[in-house]
Amino acid sequence: MQATIQSINLIATDPDVRSGRPYLIGTSVTVADIAIVKLHHAQDADGLADWFGLTLPQVYAALAYYYDHKKTIDSQIYTQLRQAQKFKEQRLGSKDSLLSR
């Protein structure tokens, strides 16, 4: 008997959507968005579904994709956070300014 491999097609990448980062089809939510909230806000699958207005299959697909591509997505998250920090420093002054003390 030959096994039939089933695919859950809920994740896509498109250079014109969210800078080419993997996202949930039909949403603007990236896999990295899900990972950040899971890791930094300690949300379980139900909490993530509520947070983003997603279904559980969407959340589990995003988490499966994240763990299968963890190194790449963690790098994307780090880059995103670093860019946000640079933007914040530009808007509020350098980290050595009086505003950051």
NORKAVEN-V779959 format. One line per field, one symbol per residue. burial: 1 if it has 16 or more other ideal C-beta (glycine too) atoms within 10 Angstrom, else 0. A space follows every 50 residues. Layout:
# NORKAVEN-V779959
burial=???
This chain:
# NORKAVEN-V779959
burial=00000000011000000100111100001111111011000010100110 11010001111110110000001001100100000000000000000000 0
